[in-house]
Amino acid sequence: MTSTVPAPVTRTADGSALQAVLLDMDGTLVDTEGFWWDAEVEVFADLGHTLDETWRDIVVGGPMTRSAGYLIEATGAEITLAELTVLLNDRFEERIAQSLPLMPGAERLLNELAAHNVPTALVSASHRRIIDRVLQSLGADRFALTVAGDEVARTKPHPDPYLLAARGLSAHPARCAVIEDTATGVAAAEAAGCRVVAVPSVAPIAPAPGRTVVRSLEEVDLPFLRTLITGLN
């Protein structure tokens, strides 16, 4: 099992100002945001409720407690948050056991970061059981550190997960490039003081100071990430 205990990391050989790259998982590296929504739709259908498609943008990218709690309140389903969390994780695991597609450009970017010894962390609002299952396909050895949503007191959109990851990699948050696909994740990374690359997966994300929006990870490489930090004091 991967844990939040950091592995030894190596600074980039050229002394780049970029100290670490922190990546979200669902919708950023693996094409699973739709899997979560499908799991939610199926579980609530079993409970006798139909989810409104407009709710998808509300729950995307959020921690399980927020998204599941919202859906319980919206539908009036007679189920506890703890019970629903188990059902959703079970249904999601069933789906990724059948298929776990990577986002375009994800494998190439991870290989490039590894080849240049860039300290890299996976920072997700998903629970540890889900992260470890995804890492069986994604490759746990590609990350010096992983942070799960159920391992921090406050997960995204709070800055805690990214602050924990930066600290675990002995990196300053302002010298970290974060790659995220949702407004919730972007808010967490920006609150932590990181430079953000947004790759929207479901809902649009507008450009902003300290934030770069791209259409795909195919537009992101190591020189691009280094330029985000260039010029910082």
N, C-alpha and C positions, 0 to 999 in steps of 0.2 A: 504493500500500500504506500502510495506517495503521501508525504506529510508536509506540514508547514515548517519543518526543520530544514533550513537551507543547506544545500550542498556547497562545497567550495566553488568559488567562481573566479574567473580570470578576466581582468580588465582587457579591453581591446588593445592590441599590440601598438597601434599608432597613437595611443593617448587621446583618442577622440573624447570630446566633451560628453558624448552620449555614454551614460554609465549602465543603463539597463533598458530592456524592452519588456513591457508588461502587456499581456494579451488576454482579452476576454475569450470565452470559449464558444457558447451557443450563438450562432449567427455571425460570428467573427471568424473562427477557425473551422467550425463544423456547421453544416447547413441543417440546423436542428430547431430553429425558432418555430418553424411550421409543425415540427413533431410535438412540441409542447402544446401548441394550440389544439392540434388534433387529439392529443391525450386528454386535454381539458374538456373538449367537446364530447368525447366518448364517455368519459367518467360521469359527466353531468347527465348525459343521455341515459346512462344506466340508473341514475338517481331520479329520472323522470323530468329533467329540465333541459331546455334548449338554450344554448348560449347565443347572444346577439353578436353578430360579426363585428359590430362597432366596438365591442369590449376588447377586442384583440389588441388594439393599439394601447389600451390602458394597462394591460397586464404584461405586455412584452418587455423582456429584459429585467423585470422586477424580481425581488426575492420571493421565494415560495410563500412566506407568511403574508406578503402584501397581495400577490396575485390571487392566491387561493382564498384569502380572506375577503377580497373584493368580490370574487365570484360567489362565495357563500352568501354574502349580504345581498348581492344583486339578484340572485335566484331565489333566495329564501330556503335553500336546500337544508334539510335536517341532517347535518353531519358536522362533526367537530373539525377544527383546523388540523389537528393531529391525524385524524382518520383520513381526511382528504389528502394530506401530504403523502401518506403511504400509498394511497391509490394512484395518485398522479405519478410518483416516482416509479411505481411498478409498471404502469402503462407505458411510460417513457422508455424504461429499460427494455421492454418488449420490442418497441419500435427500433431502437438503435441496435438491438441484437440482429435484426433483419438487414439493416442498411445504415451506414454512417458516412454520408458523403461529406467530403471536405469542401470548403469554399474555394472558388477559383483563386489560385495564387498562394494558398495557405502552405502547402507542402514546400514549394520553392522558397518562400520567405523563411520558414523554420529551418530549412537546410542551410540557407545563406547565413542566418544568425549563428547557427552552430559552427559552421565552417570558419567564422571569424571570432569565435569564442566570446560572443556577446552574451552577458548574463541575461537570462530570459525567465520570466515567471508567467504562470497561468493563473489568472484571477477571475473567479467565476462566482455568480450568485447561486449556482447549482449546489446541491448537497454533495458531501464527500463521496457517498456511494455512487453518485452519477459521474462525478469527475473521474474516479478510479476506473469506472467501466469505460468511459470514453478514452482514457489514456491507454487502455489495452490496444486500441486501434491507432490513436494519434501518436503514441510513443512517449512514455514517461521520461525517457532519457533525454528528450529535447528540452526539458525544463529543469532549472536548478531549484525551483521552488513552485509550489502550487498552493493556492488559498481557496477554500471552499466557503460558500455562503453560511453554512451552519457551524463554522469555526470562528466566527467573529461575533462580537456582541451586536454590532450594527453593520449590516452589509450594504451594498449599493441601494440607494444613491448616496449614502454616507461615504466619506473618504477613507474609512478605516481599512478596508481590504487593500487599497493601493498603498496606504502608508505602511501597512504591515509588510507588503511585498517589497517595497523599496528598502525598508529597514533590514529585512532578511537578506537582501542582496548587497547591503552596505552601500546603497546608492542614495543620492539626494533626490527627492521627488522631482525637483525642477530639471534634473538631468536624466529623467526617465521619459521615454516615449511610450504612450499608452495607445493601444488600438482597440476600439470599441464599435459596436454596431447599433446601440440604442441610446436614447436620451438619458435614461437612468444611469447607464454605465459612464457616459460622457460626464454627467454631473458629478459622479463619484470621483473620477480621475481629475477633473478640474478643481474640485474642492480639495484634493490632496496636493494640488500645485504642480501636477504633471502636464507635459505637452501632449496634446491629444490628436490622434488621427481617427476621424469618424468614417466608418464604412457602413452607411445605413442599410439595414436588411429588411425592415418592415415599414417603419415610419420615417419620413424625411427628417434630416438634422441640418440645421442652418449653420453656415460658417460663422465664426466668432473669433475675437482676439485670442491667440494661443491655441486655436483649434483649426485643423485642416480637414476638409471633407473631400473624400475621393469616392469613386464609383465602385472600386473593386480592389482587393489586395494585389491584383496584378499591377496596380499602379504604385505599389509600395515596395521599396527595396532598402538595403542598408544605407547607401548614400543619401536617399531621400530622408530617412529617419534622422541621420546625422545633421542634415540641414535644419531640422526643427530646433536643434539645441544650439547651433552655431550662433555666436554673437551674445549668448547669455554671459553675464558676469559671474 
